[in-house]
């Protein structure tokens, strides 16, 4: 019975590949409708995370981070069970877990394997200047097959322009090849990030705990604690996502003088490693080689706040 169901699902996906991609942005709403939608989303986000106010949750995360020690590097630890992970994550600092992701079947696949086995998978690539429009609802995107994307980006290492980037995309056929640890009681679906060297996600923070798996290739990540948003000129994309125009790889202190005070820590993620990014930590991610990554966000009260009241309704 399970085999028939899977075969039926694959047949439906082949017949309707567009269903695997998220819907395109809608026609711009009126200011009144946009505000109503924003308020409805924030209420839903709060309910999912078990808090009464996302804004107050953000403030609590930033306040908690003020007591964190400064870090000069992101530590690496051996594979952890759920209890050990939660105990370490509750300290509110990022860390890298080794000896876990490298065992996933997906790690054994080369770009050529991906092309051969999943070439018809529809993907949506960020194109053009997707750094300066990273958090805009109408940024330029292009739909294509995975095979077309891999062909398009082959040999782009020396191009002057940014190569197209498949980012933050559900690629459900790949899920069966990933064995995510059960570190959170509730997680969002896996999101995949695929692209050649120089693809980048600019500096931003998510107000959810995040586990990020480096499956193939190498990435450079810069991290800054939540309360240093006061130095990073944050811009709200939505209630749980804030972007920063500051680039730690090419710092412009004339335009962003406060950024001199931001404590930025660099780490290099190797294939087979898993990074824990605590809620509210700013991060910028750049591929140094062809790279395949995936992440999942928790859908609960951030672990750094778990020792607050027994329930988070005071937020």
N, C-alpha and C positions, 0 to 999 in steps of 0.2 A: 504493500500500500504506500509506503513512504517513497519507494522508487518511482511509482507512477505519479505521485504528487510532484516530486522534483522534476520529472520529465515534463509534466504539464506546465510547471512554472517556467522552465527554460523555453518551452515552445511559445508561451505567451510573451516572454521577454523578447524572443527573436521576432515575433510578429509585431510587437509594439515597443521598439527599443527606446523611444522617447520617454516612456514611463520610468526609465531608469534615471532620468535627469530631473533635477528640480525645476519647477515652473519658472518661466522668465518673469522679470519684474513687471508689475502691473502699471497701467497708466497712472501718472501722479495723482494723488488724492488731494482734495481740498484741505486747507489747514485744519478745519474742524474735524474732518474724517481722519486725517493723519493723527491728530491728537487723541481722538477716541481709540484708534487702533493701537497707538503707543500705550495708552493707559490699560487697555485690555490685555496687551501682551505682558506688561509689567505685572499685572495681577496674576496672570497665568504662571509667569516665571516664579513669582513668590510662592504660589501654591505648590508648584512642582518641587521647590526646594524647602518647603516646610517653614517659610518665614512669612512675616506679615508685611515686610517692606524690603524691596531690593535695595533702595537707597540707603536704608539704615544698615543692611547687611554689608554693603560696600564700605560704609564708614567704620563698621566694627572690624572688618578685615584690615583696613588701613591703620586703625588704632592699635590692633594686635601686632602689626608688623613693626611698630615703633620700638618695641622691646626686643626685637630680634638682634642677634649678634651680626656684625658685618662679616661677609664671607669673601675670600679671595679666589676660591675655586669651588666647583660643584663636586662634592664627594661621590665616589663610586662604592657601591656595596654589592655583595653577592645576593643572589635570588632570595626573596623574602616571601614568607607566607602572609596571609591577609592580616593576621594579628600584628605581626612585626612591622608590616608596611604601615598600618594605621597608627601604630605607636610612634614611628619615625615621622610620618607625615604630619602628625598633630603638632610637631615643633614649628611648622610653618616655613621650612626651608626646602629648597629644591635638592634633589639627589638623583643619581643615575644608578640603575639596577643592571647588573651584568648577568650573563649566564641564563637568560630567560628567552628573549626574543629570538636569539639565534637558532633555537630549536623549532621555530615555526616552519611549516612546509613552504610558505611563501618566500622565505629567505633563500631557498635553494634555486629559485627561478631567476634566470638572467633576463635582460631586456628582450633578447631573442625569444626566450620561452614565453614571455608575456605577449609578445607580438603574435606568436604562433597559436597560443592557446586562448587568448582573450582579445584577439585583434578586432573583432566585431563589436566589442563592448563600447557603447556610446559614452563619450566624455565631454566635458565642457572646460575649455581652456581660457585662462585669463590672458588677454593680449593687449598690445600697446603699452602705455605707461600705467601699468597696474599697481605701481608703488604709490604714486600720488593720488590714485583713485581707489586705493585698497578698500576703503570702508564706505564708498559711495554706492547707493543702491542701483545706479545705472552704469556701472563700470563696463568696459568693453569685454565681451565674452564671445567665444566661437565654439560651436558644437561640431563634433567630428567623431570618427571612430578612434579607438585606441591605436590601431595600426596607422591611421593617418597622422595622429599626433606624434607617434614615435618617428615616423618618416619626416614630418615637418621640422622636428627639433634636432634631428641628426646633424652633427657637424656645425652646431651653432656656437661653439666655444669661443670663437674669435669674432662673432658678430658684434657690431657696436650697440645694437639694441637689445633689450631684455628678451630672452627667449620666452615663448608662451609657456604657461604654467597651469597644470591641472592641480587645483588646490581645494581642500575642504569639500571633497566630493565623495558621496557614497558610491562605492563600487562593489555592490553586493556579491557578485560571483567570487570575489577575492576573500570574503569573510571566512569561508570554510577552511582557508589556508592559514588562518591566524588563530592562535589559542590564547586569548586574553586572560590574564589573571583576574580572579574575582575580588579585587581590592575594594570595590564600591558596591553597595547593595543595589544601586540603580545607576546605570550609565546610558548615555546617549549612544546612537549607532556609531560604528567605526567610520572615520573620515580619512580619506587617502589623499596623499600629496605626492605628485609625480612630476619629475622634470629634470632637465640637464643641469649642469653646473651654471651658476649665476642666477637661477630662479630664487626668488626671495619673498618672504612675508615680512613686511615692515613692522616696526616696533608697535606693540599693542598689548593690552591685557584682557583676559577673560575672567569674569568673577565666578568661575567654577573650577574645581580641582581638575587637573588634566594629566593623563598619562600618554606619553608620546613615544612611539616605537620607531626606531631607525632600522628599517628592514634591509635596505641596500644603499650603498654609497656612504658619503660623509657629509655632515652639515655642521656649520658654525652657528651657535646660538648665544646671543647676549641676553642677560637677565638683570632685572632691577626690581627691588622690593616695592610692594604696593604703595607705601606712604611717600615714595619718591615721585609719585605722579605730580607733586607740586613743583617738580623741576623739569617735567617732561611735556608740558603744554598739551594736556590730553584733550581729545575731541570725542564726544559721545557718538557712537554709531547706533547703539541701543543700550538698554539699561545694564546689560552684563558684558558689553564690549566697548572698549575705549581705545582709540588709536592715538599715536604720537607722531608728529611730523619730524621729530629729531632722529637722525641716522647715526647710531653709534659707530658705524664703520667709516663714515665720512663726516665727522662732527663739525657743525657750523656754529661755533660759539658766539659769533657776532650776531647771528639771527636768533639764537637760542641760548643766551648767556646763563640762564639758571641751570642748564643741563650740565655745567661744570660740577655741580654739587650732587649729581645723580651717581649712585654707586652701581656701576655696571660690571657684571661678572661674565666672562667669556668661557664657554665650554665647547669642545669639539665632540660631536656625537658620531661614534663609529657604528658600523652595521652590527646589528644584534644587541644593541643597548636600548634601555627603556628609561626615559626621563620623566620624573614627577615634577610638574610645574604647579605649585600651590596657587589657589585662587587669588587673583589680584596681582600676581607677579607679571611685570612687563617682560616681553620677550620678542626678539627679532631673530628670524631663521633664514639662513642662506645655504643653498646647496653648493658644496665645493667640488662635487663630482655628480655624475648622473645619480639620481637619488629617488628612492621610494620610501615613504614614511606613512605612518598611520597614527591617529590619535583617537582617544575617547574622553569625553567630558563627563564628570560625575553630575548627577542630577539630584543633589541633596545639599544640606547645609555644609559649607566647607569645613574640612577636618580641623583647621586651626581654631575654629570656633566651637568645637564639640564640647569643650569644658565650660561653656557658658551655661545658661539655664537648661534644665532637662529637655525642654522644647524651645524652639526658636521663635515662638510667637511674639516675644518681646521686641524683635527686630522690626 
